[in-house]
């Protein structure tokens, strides 16, 4: 994460360096500054305003607790992370009372570190302004059109921007992904597994060599072709790939599986926004309600969740207002029911716009792509089917 400075406070310089190494493995772009003089630390924080401070604390009477208390009461909302070699319940309570935001045990577990820092950065609103945007397309139910939406969104963004590295799509369905099939990418030499295996040395050039290219100009990173390719891949590796995509592309789309597990949580946590897809069928509505509850437990900001109703049609059994009321999210986008065009698109490997330029669903998805990249959605002339208000 570029342009983010973190102070590491502890009188033992070797201990500071070990903490710094752990944080560098979390994000090599962080600027990490070791400070051994705890008395000077509050002044340094006041003058230089780091995004966060990491403080080594080992006893409930540790002098570092005074530094935490002083820093927590400063203006600027600096994040405070405690690292301890001797974690106890009493120490945890003392740190929380002093004003710490997160608590980590040393040696630092990289998954716990990622979870803590991702949560801290979300709550503090810390993000690089120079990096691209990540959008996860997710549904708690299968068959709601997630892959169709994700592929058309990514291709539409690339077509709208028509610039190098405008958009890429990652197939996060590690076992049964179909992004390459839907986008008619018939030949590819590398998959997401290859990028994950190389996450430690993955840069923009190496990532680009792993990508295939769709006709729209969108870069495509397909899912693995076999379970053997996934051997040795863990969520941390996937996180590194997503971060490199963010650095390399203006927009990254994640085609998500329908579960919330360790691997999918990486994509959901990394995403700047989650397009939560639901349709007009009761099981999908129920699962969407449950997904929203999970996301609230994960402390995702409300504006991160964008409700998309796919395959919308007027129903005597379930109304749109009822769906919105029970899901408890404002309606973000509507995609009308247009099954014949979608089936034709999927079977031909075409995006909806190419399969039928007059399709209401095609127009809605292209307008969604335009909206996502910051362009005004184009308005089509009135036809027999009439206009449809896509943006809500």
Backbone torsions as a table, in degrees:
resi	resn	phi	psi	omega
1	UNK	NA	107.4	-173.8
2	UNK	-68.8	151.6	174.3
3	UNK	63.1	27.4	175.9
4	UNK	-118.2	119.6	-178.6
5	UNK	-105.8	134.9	177.6
6	UNK	-127.8	129.0	174.4
7	UNK	-89.2	138.5	175.6
8	UNK	-114.4	115.8	-172.1
9	UNK	-109.2	119.6	172.1
10	UNK	-171.6	139.5	-178.2
11	UNK	-67.2	-20.7	178.9
12	UNK	-90.4	111.2	-175.1
13	UNK	-64.9	-34.7	179.3
14	UNK	-65.9	-40.4	177.3
15	UNK	-62.2	-41.1	177.3
16	UNK	-58.7	-44.1	-177.5
17	UNK	-66.9	-35.0	177.8
18	UNK	-67.3	-38.0	176.1
19	UNK	-65.6	-42.6	179.7
20	UNK	-60.3	-41.9	178.9
21	UNK	-60.7	-41.2	178.8
22	UNK	-63.5	-42.5	-179.2
23	UNK	-70.7	-31.9	176.4
24	UNK	-66.6	-32.9	176.5
25	UNK	-70.5	-25.7	175.0
26	UNK	-72.1	-45.7	179.2
27	UNK	-157.0	109.4	-175.5
28	UNK	-68.8	-14.1	-179.0
29	UNK	-85.7	-9.5	179.2
30	UNK	-65.3	140.7	172.7
31	UNK	-94.3	111.2	-174.0
32	UNK	-110.2	126.4	-174.8
33	UNK	-120.8	120.6	178.7
34	UNK	-83.9	132.8	177.3
35	UNK	-129.3	114.6	-177.2
36	UNK	-90.8	-23.4	-177.6
37	UNK	-90.8	100.4	-177.2
38	UNK	-65.9	-28.1	-179.6
39	UNK	-67.5	-32.5	-178.8
40	UNK	-86.6	-14.9	-173.1
41	UNK	-57.9	-47.8	-179.8
42	UNK	-58.1	-38.3	178.4
43	UNK	-65.2	-41.6	178.6
44	UNK	-62.4	-41.5	179.9
45	UNK	-64.9	-43.4	-179.4
46	UNK	-62.4	-40.3	-175.5
47	UNK	-79.3	-39.6	-170.9
48	UNK	-102.1	-13.9	174.7
49	UNK	49.9	63.7	175.0
50	UNK	-67.6	163.0	177.2
51	UNK	-70.0	-32.9	-178.1
52	UNK	-157.5	161.5	171.7
53	UNK	-125.8	141.9	175.8
54	UNK	-112.1	124.6	-172.7
55	UNK	-121.8	128.3	174.4
56	UNK	-82.4	121.5	-179.2
57	UNK	-134.1	130.3	-175.6
58	UNK	-124.0	-14.8	178.5
59	UNK	-138.3	156.0	178.5
60	UNK	-63.4	-15.0	178.8
61	UNK	-106.8	14.0	-177.4
62	UNK	-61.3	132.3	178.3
63	UNK	-58.1	-22.2	-179.9
64	UNK	-62.6	-23.8	179.0
65	UNK	-63.0	-32.6	177.3
66	UNK	-66.3	-39.4	177.4
67	UNK	-63.3	-41.1	179.2
68	UNK	-61.8	-44.5	-179.2
69	UNK	-61.7	-42.3	180.0
70	UNK	-64.8	-46.3	-177.7
71	UNK	-66.7	-38.4	-177.3
72	UNK	-66.1	-22.3	-179.8
73	UNK	-96.8	6.3	177.1
74	UNK	-82.0	152.8	171.6
75	UNK	-68.9	154.2	176.5
76	UNK	113.4	-12.8	175.0
77	UNK	56.6	53.0	177.2
78	UNK	-73.9	131.3	177.1
79	UNK	-72.1	143.4	-178.1
80	UNK	-126.7	122.3	179.3
81	UNK	-118.9	127.7	177.6
82	UNK	-99.6	135.4	173.0
83	UNK	-119.2	130.7	-175.7
84	UNK	-135.8	137.7	173.6
85	UNK	-82.5	-20.0	-177.8
86	UNK	-125.9	67.1	-176.4
87	UNK	-72.2	127.2	174.9
88	UNK	-135.3	163.2	178.0
89	UNK	-61.7	-39.3	180.0
90	UNK	-64.2	-42.1	179.3
91	UNK	-66.1	-41.7	178.7
92	UNK	-57.8	-44.6	179.1
93	UNK	-63.1	-42.4	-179.9
94	UNK	-61.8	-40.8	179.9
95	UNK	-67.9	-40.6	178.8
96	UNK	-64.2	-41.3	179.3
97	UNK	-65.5	-33.3	179.5
98	UNK	-72.6	-23.7	176.4
99	UNK	123.0	16.3	-179.7
100	UNK	-74.0	149.5	178.7
101	UNK	-95.8	-36.1	-177.1
102	UNK	-137.0	155.0	-178.0
103	UNK	-134.7	123.5	-178.2
104	UNK	-125.2	142.8	175.7
105	UNK	-88.0	142.0	176.0
106	UNK	-104.1	136.0	2.1
107	UNK	-63.0	146.7	-172.6
108	UNK	-81.2	123.9	174.4
109	UNK	-77.1	128.8	-172.6
110	UNK	-66.3	-33.1	178.0
111	UNK	-69.0	-41.3	177.6
112	UNK	-65.9	-37.0	177.5
113	UNK	-63.1	-46.9	-179.7
114	UNK	-61.4	-43.4	-179.6
115	UNK	-62.3	-44.5	-178.2
116	UNK	-65.9	-46.2	-176.2
117	UNK	-73.2	-37.4	176.3
118	UNK	-59.9	-44.1	178.5
119	UNK	-65.0	-42.5	179.7
120	UNK	-62.4	-47.1	-178.8
121	UNK	-64.3	-37.4	177.3
122	UNK	-62.7	-47.3	-176.9
123	UNK	-66.9	-35.1	-178.6
124	UNK	-85.8	-7.8	-179.6
125	UNK	69.6	31.5	-177.9
126	UNK	-91.1	122.5	177.2
127	UNK	-158.2	148.3	178.3
128	UNK	-74.5	137.8	178.8
129	UNK	-83.7	-11.5	-175.2
130	UNK	-96.5	-7.1	-176.1
131	UNK	-95.7	163.0	-178.6
132	UNK	-75.1	177.4	-177.4
133	UNK	-104.1	138.2	179.3
134	UNK	-112.6	126.5	178.7
135	UNK	-119.8	121.3	176.2
136	UNK	-97.7	129.2	175.7
137	UNK	-103.3	117.9	-168.9
138	UNK	-138.6	145.5	168.4
139	UNK	-141.6	145.3	177.0
140	UNK	-80.5	-3.9	-179.6
141	UNK	-125.8	142.0	174.3
142	UNK	-75.1	155.0	175.4
143	UNK	79.3	14.4	-179.2
144	UNK	-94.8	-1.8	174.9
145	UNK	98.1	21.2	-177.6
146	UNK	-59.5	-49.9	-177.2
147	UNK	-65.5	-40.5	177.1
148	UNK	-60.0	-44.7	179.6
149	UNK	-66.0	-46.3	-177.5
150	UNK	-61.2	-45.2	-178.0
151	UNK	-66.9	-44.5	179.7
152	UNK	-68.0	-34.1	177.1
153	UNK	-64.5	-49.9	-178.1
154	UNK	-64.1	-45.7	179.0
155	UNK	-64.4	-38.6	179.2
156	UNK	-65.2	-39.6	179.1
157	UNK	-66.0	-42.6	178.2
158	UNK	-62.3	-41.6	180.0
159	UNK	-67.1	-36.0	179.9
160	UNK	-68.1	-45.5	-173.2
161	UNK	-81.2	-39.5	179.0
162	UNK	50.1	44.8	175.8
163	UNK	-126.6	156.2	177.6
164	UNK	-59.7	139.4	177.7
165	UNK	58.3	37.4	180.0
166	UNK	-71.3	-43.4	-173.4
167	UNK	-153.8	148.5	172.0
168	UNK	-140.5	161.0	176.5
169	UNK	-130.8	134.3	176.5
170	UNK	-111.1	130.4	176.8
171	UNK	-87.9	100.7	-178.0
172	UNK	-85.5	0.6	172.4
173	UNK	-80.1	89.1	-168.0
174	UNK	-66.2	-28.1	-176.5
175	UNK	-102.5	-35.6	-173.5
176	UNK	-132.2	41.9	-179.0
177	UNK	-73.0	149.1	-178.2
178	UNK	-135.7	18.4	179.9
179	UNK	-59.0	-46.3	-178.6
180	UNK	-60.7	-39.4	179.7
181	UNK	-67.0	-46.9	-178.3
182	UNK	-63.6	-35.6	-178.5
183	UNK	-92.7	8.3	176.2
184	UNK	56.8	37.9	172.4
185	UNK	-90.4	95.3	-169.4
186	UNK	-85.1	-28.5	-178.3
187	UNK	-124.5	124.4	175.3
188	UNK	-150.1	143.6	-176.0
189	UNK	-95.6	-20.1	-174.5
190	UNK	-134.2	156.7	179.7
191	UNK	-131.5	179.4	177.0
192	UNK	-57.0	-32.7	179.4
193	UNK	-62.2	-40.1	178.7
194	UNK	-62.3	-44.5	179.3
195	UNK	-64.5	-39.1	-179.3
196	UNK	-65.7	-40.4	178.9
197	UNK	-62.8	-26.3	-177.3
198	UNK	-104.7	21.6	-171.5
199	UNK	-59.9	-29.7	-176.8
200	UNK	-70.8	-29.3	179.2
201	UNK	-114.7	12.9	-176.8
202	UNK	-70.6	121.3	172.7
203	UNK	-126.1	-174.9	-175.3
204	UNK	-61.9	-39.3	-178.3
205	UNK	-68.7	-44.9	-179.8
206	UNK	-66.7	-41.4	177.8
207	UNK	-59.5	-44.3	-179.7
208	UNK	-59.5	-35.0	-179.6
209	UNK	-70.4	-21.1	178.2
210	UNK	-85.3	-16.5	-174.1
211	UNK	-82.2	145.8	165.1
212	UNK	-99.8	169.0	-175.7
213	UNK	-126.6	129.2	175.1
214	UNK	-82.0	161.1	-178.8
215	UNK	-58.3	-26.5	179.8
216	UNK	-73.9	-15.3	-173.0
217	UNK	102.1	-5.8	178.9
218	UNK	-70.7	134.2	175.5
219	UNK	-81.1	140.6	-174.2
220	UNK	-125.9	127.5	174.4
221	UNK	-115.3	97.6	-173.5
222	UNK	-69.4	165.6	174.8
223	UNK	-76.4	160.6	178.6
224	UNK	-60.8	151.9	-179.1
225	UNK	-88.2	-17.3	-178.7
226	UNK	-148.7	159.1	178.4
227	UNK	-64.6	-29.2	-179.6
228	UNK	-60.7	-33.2	179.9
229	UNK	-64.8	-24.1	-175.8
230	UNK	-84.7	-6.3	-178.6
231	UNK	-60.3	127.6	178.8
232	UNK	86.5	-3.1	179.1
233	UNK	-90.5	128.3	176.2
234	UNK	-126.0	172.1	-176.5
235	UNK	-56.1	-35.0	179.9
236	UNK	-59.3	-39.3	-179.8
237	UNK	-64.6	-41.8	179.6
238	UNK	-63.9	-37.0	178.7
239	UNK	-60.6	-41.3	178.3
240	UNK	-62.3	-37.2	178.8
241	UNK	-66.6	-44.6	179.8
242	UNK	-61.6	-41.9	179.9
243	UNK	-63.7	-38.4	178.3
244	UNK	-69.4	-36.8	173.8
245	UNK	-59.9	-42.5	-179.9
246	UNK	-59.8	-39.2	180.0
247	UNK	-73.0	-26.7	-170.3
248	UNK	-97.2	-26.4	-173.2
249	UNK	-125.3	146.6	178.2
250	UNK	-64.3	-39.6	179.2
251	UNK	-134.9	132.2	175.6
252	UNK	-119.5	127.4	178.2
253	UNK	-109.1	130.8	177.3
254	UNK	-107.5	117.2	173.9
255	UNK	-85.6	105.7	-168.1
256	UNK	-92.6	150.5	170.6
257	UNK	-72.3	175.7	-174.2
258	UNK	-96.9	22.6	-179.4
259	UNK	-124.7	161.4	173.4
260	UNK	-114.6	93.5	179.0
261	UNK	-128.1	-171.5	-175.5
262	UNK	-59.0	-42.1	-177.5
263	UNK	-72.3	-44.6	-178.8
264	UNK	-69.4	-31.1	178.5
265	UNK	-62.5	-31.6	177.0
266	UNK	-59.4	-48.3	179.9
267	UNK	-66.0	-41.4	-179.3
268	UNK	-66.6	-40.4	178.4
269	UNK	-66.1	-42.3	-176.7
270	UNK	-71.2	-25.1	-174.6
271	UNK	-66.8	140.8	172.2
272	UNK	-76.6	-29.9	177.1
273	UNK	-147.0	149.6	178.5
274	UNK	-117.4	117.1	172.8
275	UNK	-83.6	103.8	-175.7
276	UNK	-91.0	109.9	-170.9
277	UNK	-94.6	131.5	177.2
278	UNK	-140.0	154.6	172.9
279	UNK	-121.1	-164.6	-171.6
280	UNK	-94.3	21.0	-177.7
281	UNK	-104.8	136.6	-172.6
282	UNK	-56.0	-45.1	179.1
283	UNK	-59.1	-38.9	178.7
284	UNK	-67.2	-37.8	178.9
285	UNK	-65.2	-44.9	179.3
286	UNK	-60.4	-45.9	-179.5
287	UNK	-65.8	-33.7	177.6
288	UNK	-66.0	-40.8	176.2
289	UNK	-58.7	-44.0	179.7
290	UNK	-66.2	-37.8	179.0
291	UNK	-63.9	-42.2	178.4
292	UNK	-60.4	-40.3	177.9
293	UNK	-63.0	-40.3	177.5
294	UNK	-63.4	-43.5	-178.3
295	UNK	-65.4	-33.8	175.2
296	UNK	-66.0	-39.5	177.3
297	UNK	-64.4	-31.1	177.4
298	UNK	-79.4	-0.4	177.0
299	UNK	65.4	32.4	173.2
300	UNK	-70.5	138.8	177.5
301	UNK	-64.5	145.2	-178.4
302	UNK	-56.5	-36.4	-177.0
303	UNK	-77.3	-2.3	175.1
304	UNK	-78.2	-25.1	-175.6
305	UNK	-95.7	122.8	-178.8
306	UNK	-121.0	112.7	-176.6
307	UNK	-80.6	123.2	176.3
308	UNK	-116.1	123.9	174.4
309	UNK	-95.6	115.0	-180.0
310	UNK	-99.3	154.3	179.5
311	UNK	54.2	45.3	-178.7
312	UNK	-71.0	137.1	172.7
313	UNK	-151.8	155.3	176.7
314	UNK	-69.2	124.0	-176.3
315	UNK	-124.1	139.3	175.9
316	UNK	-78.6	-17.6	-174.8
317	UNK	-95.4	-39.8	-178.9
318	UNK	-132.7	122.6	178.7
319	UNK	-95.5	157.9	178.5
320	UNK	-60.6	-41.0	179.6
321	UNK	-61.8	-36.5	179.0
322	UNK	-67.6	-40.1	178.3
323	UNK	-60.7	-49.5	-178.7
324	UNK	-62.4	-40.9	-179.4
325	UNK	-61.8	-43.4	-175.5
326	UNK	-81.1	-32.8	177.9
327	UNK	-72.7	-27.8	177.7
328	UNK	65.5	38.2	170.9
329	UNK	-133.0	144.6	175.1
330	UNK	-67.2	148.3	178.5
331	UNK	-72.0	127.7	-179.6
332	UNK	-100.4	-42.2	-174.5
333	UNK	-153.8	147.3	175.3
334	UNK	-118.7	134.3	173.6
335	UNK	-120.8	116.3	-172.5
336	UNK	-71.3	157.0	177.3
337	UNK	-66.7	125.5	-178.0
338	UNK	-156.2	60.1	-168.0
339	UNK	-61.9	-38.1	-175.4
340	UNK	-64.5	-43.3	179.2
341	UNK	-67.3	-39.2	179.2
342	UNK	-63.9	-43.6	178.6
343	UNK	-62.6	-43.8	177.6
344	UNK	-60.3	-42.6	179.2
345	UNK	-61.1	-48.7	-178.2
346	UNK	-64.2	-40.5	-177.6
347	UNK	-75.0	-21.7	-178.3
348	UNK	-102.4	-5.9	-178.0
349	UNK	71.1	25.3	179.4
350	UNK	-107.2	152.1	169.4
351	UNK	-73.1	159.2	-174.4
352	UNK	-59.9	-37.4	-178.9
353	UNK	-61.2	-36.4	179.2
354	UNK	-78.5	-31.4	-178.8
355	UNK	-71.5	-37.9	179.2
356	UNK	-160.4	102.1	-176.2
357	UNK	-64.6	-18.4	-178.7
358	UNK	-96.3	1.6	-177.0
359	UNK	-67.4	130.1	175.5
360	UNK	-58.6	-38.2	178.5
361	UNK	-65.4	-39.5	178.4
362	UNK	-62.6	-44.4	179.0
363	UNK	-64.0	-39.0	-179.8
364	UNK	-64.6	-44.6	-178.9
365	UNK	-68.4	-37.4	176.7
366	UNK	-67.2	-39.2	176.8
367	UNK	-64.1	-36.3	176.6
368	UNK	-63.4	-42.8	177.6
369	UNK	-61.8	-44.5	179.3
370	UNK	-62.4	-43.4	179.3
371	UNK	-62.6	-40.9	-176.3
372	UNK	-67.1	-34.4	179.5
373	UNK	-88.8	1.7	176.0
374	UNK	91.5	15.8	177.9
375	UNK	-101.0	151.6	176.5
376	UNK	-71.4	125.9	178.5
377	UNK	-58.5	133.8	179.3
378	UNK	-70.5	148.1	-179.6
379	UNK	-106.1	126.3	179.5
380	UNK	-88.6	152.9	178.2
381	UNK	-67.2	158.2	-178.4
382	UNK	-67.8	133.7	175.2
383	UNK	-120.9	-175.2	179.2
384	UNK	-58.6	-36.2	-176.1
385	UNK	-75.3	-13.2	176.9
386	UNK	82.5	167.3	176.4
387	UNK	-77.3	156.5	176.8
388	UNK	-135.4	134.1	-179.2
389	UNK	-85.9	103.9	-175.6
390	UNK	-77.8	-44.0	-172.9
391	UNK	-85.0	137.3	179.3
392	UNK	-117.9	NA	NA
